[in-house]
Amino acid sequence: MTQVIERQLPEVIQGGMGVGVSSWQLARSVSQAGGLGVVSGTALDLVLARRLQDGDEGGHMRRALAAFPDPAMAQRVLDRYFEPGGRERDRPYRPVPKLTLRQTAEQQELAVVGNFAEVWLAKAGHSGAVGVNYLEKVQMATPAAAFGAILAGVDAVLMGAGVPREIPRLLTDLAAGRVGGVGVDVHGAEHPHRVAVDPAALLADALPALPALRRPRFLAIVSANVLAAYLARDEATRPDGFVVEGPRAGGHNAPPRGKVVVDERDEPIYGPRDEVDLEKLATLGLPFWLAGSQGTPQRLAEARAAGAAGVQVGTVFALADDSGLTPDVRVELRERVAAGTIEVRTDLLASPTGFPFKVAQLPGTLSQPDVYDARQRLCDLSYLRTPYQTADGDIGYRCPGEPAHMFARKGGDVAETVGRACLCNALTADVGLGQTRRDGYDEPALVTLGSDLSGVRELVAAHPHGWSGADVVRWLTGQRASDDEVMSSRAT
Ligand SMILES: Cc1cc2nc3c(=O)[nH]c(=O)nc-3n(C[C@H](O)[C@H](O)[C@H](O)COP(=O)(O)O)c2cc1C
């Protein structure tokens, strides 16, 4: 088993960074250079709808939609969202359906088509491997999203931020064209709830005409031996490998084990109990990649020496020219890293998920108290909201990032709202898809990076005018660009 995976999945995995930072362009560039290019699978329904409303510059979304196996479904999405020439900058984007337990066909179609498009574009025109990354916490999104990615032939699915015990089965079912679903945690519920997608009902006539779908590999992102051992124990929950993510990684982190102790800057203190025992992990017999402060050639070599199949790297890829970050954010971050004028904090409050979240302290973003205080709280995208059972047995939804009085009215604890940022709106702003409100207010950004910026400094020195995802793979692995790769990157 180990050998098969190691042969198929490369030693460098580019992290799936949401929303849209791990764009199809970045994943494609990485995978053409021999790495596992990974697109972020978070909120791809919204990403597609907004790109179409912005006029779909370059026609890439429409190119992908033209390849979708059910042309009528792709056309419905285009009819709803495409605006030739793009919307006027000061007109708000139209809403997309919010995640719910009971899902409409319109809602699932946008998610299926959005995931298909991003993976299809990342895979187009080469034979490299492409993965998609989801968050376990965003449970209601997963079945439809995974089905769209499978339709596009995704090679691997990666998932962290929770216990992804149902994903192996979900991928097997969906690839076989069967109904596939996952359980959804509903606070206070008396009976279990599920969200499912039915490929036959969604695609109807198009499904039998499709070539057999391939089940992607599944890599579980874990931060502790016990979770890895738990998942590996049973065939039904066993992944095809692990990404072992440490507390210095960008994005969300697992909280420290035991009672959380903070330092003088209110950042959580991690200790030896938070380290994963790699020798013990290796006894599970599954390949693993190390993540979090692993993004240099030396770290890759050390990881291999420690028995890892390779590394998963985020920060240096996020700052590559082909990532989804807006050029001004990317360039400012690179300059600040080089000048040593950026700090990355592990913020215990910012994320509505309750997980610690790395925040780059960048002027003009929600990391700054004045920008944070000036934002009127509002939850209109709602990817991180969670369902709860109401007193009359109905289902409600709440997010600690919403206005405190509304959260309290829904039975939430007001203390949980303190310091929360609206990651949904902020992360879409990072990639140029942020909302403009009717009163002209532009949703501000909030940028996450890993704690270790040494790789970025090395790359800034070697590539002062910027680098591509492929440059990062070559730098990490010590290879030179092949002629094919240079030709194909010029052709796009
Ligand atoms: C900008 C950014 C966004 C990220 N977003 C996600 C995400 O949405 N889901 C996820 O599982 N990991 C996310 N991560 C974590 C990366 O996939 C990767 O594991 C991590 O960055 C590796 O550590 P490094 O930044 O030290 O290289 C993100 C990281 C960064 C830098």
The ligand as a Gaussian input file, in Angstrom:
#p B3LYP/6-31G(d) Opt

LIG

0 1
 C       -2.720000      31.662000       3.137000
 C       -2.946000      30.304000       3.736000
 C       -4.225000      29.771000       3.738000
 C       -4.444000      28.475000       4.226000
 N       -5.697000      27.942000       4.144000
 C       -5.902000      26.645000       4.484000
 C       -7.182000      26.044000       4.302000
 O       -8.126000      26.689000       3.846000
 N       -7.333000      24.730000       4.651000
 C       -6.285000      23.986000       5.137000
 O       -6.477000      22.793000       5.425000
 N       -5.066000      24.538000       5.323000
 C       -4.853000      25.841000       4.998000
 N       -3.604000      26.396000       5.160000
 C       -2.490000      25.525000       5.618000
 C       -1.641000      25.041000       4.430000
 O       -2.404000      24.204000       3.584000
 C       -0.359000      24.310000       4.860000
 O       -0.653000      23.127000       5.534000
 C        0.492000      25.157000       5.781000
 O        0.553000      26.473000       5.295000
 C        1.892000      24.582000       5.869000
 O        2.692000      25.369000       6.685000
 P        3.641000      26.557000       6.142000
 O        2.751000      27.719000       5.917000
 O        4.609000      26.779000       7.254000
 O        4.301000      26.081000       4.878000
 C       -3.366000      27.713000       4.742000
 C       -2.089000      28.288000       4.771000
 C       -1.871000      29.562000       4.290000
 C       -0.477000      30.146000       4.323000

